[in-house]
Structure formats: C-alpha cells, structure tokens
Amino acid sequence: MKTRLNLTIEEGLLEQTKIYAQKQHISISELVEGYFKNLTKTPKQKNIVDLVEQLAPPDIDPNANLKELYYQNQSKKYGI
C-alpha cells in the first residue's frame, strides 16, 4: 500500500529534480522511493571469495588454470 509524503525542499532543487526525472522518464515519487529503498536496505555481507571474484578480469574463464596462463603469458612476453 502506498501513502502520501509531503517534502519541503529548495525551489531550485525541485526544478532540477523535475528536469532529471523527465529525462529519465520517471516520476519524482519513484525517484524518492528508490532512494529510500537504497538507503534502508541492509548491505549484503560479502565474503572474501566474492571480493576476489570482483577483481578478476571479466574475459578470463573462471575455470582456467591461472598459474598456467601466467607462465604462458610470460613465455610469450620474453620469448622463452
């Protein structure tokens, strides 16, 4: 169920917000609701594996033998 909320903000900020919302094809209510959802959501606890996976380049196969790829790259680089 949705309910009304009255906000008081600076007039210039409201005008900028209206322009932004129009360009994004979204209502100001949807902008505010989205902001509140992001503000109040509990952050997902990340474990070390998740963090390391974010560091890996996206073009490497997750099943690849990284040690082997490193040595192959080094041999190409130095002509070994």
Steps between C-alpha positions, in 0.01 A plus 500: 500500500632844409455808715558871448806688624545877501856626453640848527805567282662798333313624193809482276567142603141407424529648150824309435338183631201543271730540199703193600186292558355603164823403319501163678129443428430448869290684757646689792311263727679205340835677543436563869370148558804350326731715710327394822520133397875530438546692822320245716607171344741297703832457323571147387794365695766398250747228571859500380419280199242751374751784537776312316263407217425870450871564446537244221489633142165413339658332195670220696327166523420437869613138454834597345830399659629848586849380583533334160362811324753716683795287388368483143472877494852541641648262243333694216609832651866401537527243220584217736 
